[in-house]
Amino acid sequence: MTRHLCIAVHDVAPATWPQCSKLLDLLDAAGQPPATLLVVPNFHRRGRVAGAATVVRGITRWIERGSEVALHGYFHVDETAPPKTVRDWLRRRVLTAGEGEFSALPRDEAARRIRRGLHELGDLFGAVRGFGAPAWLSSEGTWAALRASPLRYASTRSALVVLDGMRRVSAPAITVSARSRWRRSASKFWLRALCGITASQPVLRIALHPVDAQHADVLDDWRMALHALLDQRTAVTKSQAVGVG
């Protein structure tokens, strides 16, 4: 059985483009495998992709090489009412640094942001098939909005979900935390362990984030992991992994 690897570059936007470019250079050096670029139309309200010609050209080059664009929220920041429970506070404010934009949105507002994002990215890059909620947090209203949208699949931390019929494809995501020195040190061992634990998975995902590119040691860890995984697996986009691309 062919085992697949989905490589995702998160938080692609003008504000993060210098870091995302380093991550794409990493993929260049690994043989230019197809990737899924998770694009944020207006990351933290710091500038729209539609107004950044350099970013649009860079993304377009990767699409021409066989990669795809997925919608990654709209603002990538959680601006809804404050959490009311300890669990939600930990989930929305601590573990995700307040970036779970769709974690508590009602259906109408989730649908509005999805519709707006698809319109903007569609004008730039053509049809967009996939959605990844920032921090992998989606409210019930968001799932309802996704099912009613033209999108074909959505990502959770552990699976890819085909929205027509809500078919789940197991696809655990490997990521690291580079926000502090101790997290980076722990992530080095965690990355190696996860690559071993998930070796039998038919579909495996790796999630690269702009903050990873700010630390040479993290980039080195990803470089070694990428080469090892690409020796064992075939790189595909998320659309291809679930059969909608």
Helices and strands as residue ranges (DSSP letters): E 4-12, G 14-16, H 17-29, E 36-39, G 43-45, G 49-51, H 53-64, E 68-71, H 86-89, I 90-94, H 107-125, E 130-132, G 134-136, H 140-147, E 153-155, E 159-162, E 167-170, E 173-174, H 181-197, E 203-208, G 210-214, H 216-232, E 234-235, H 238-242
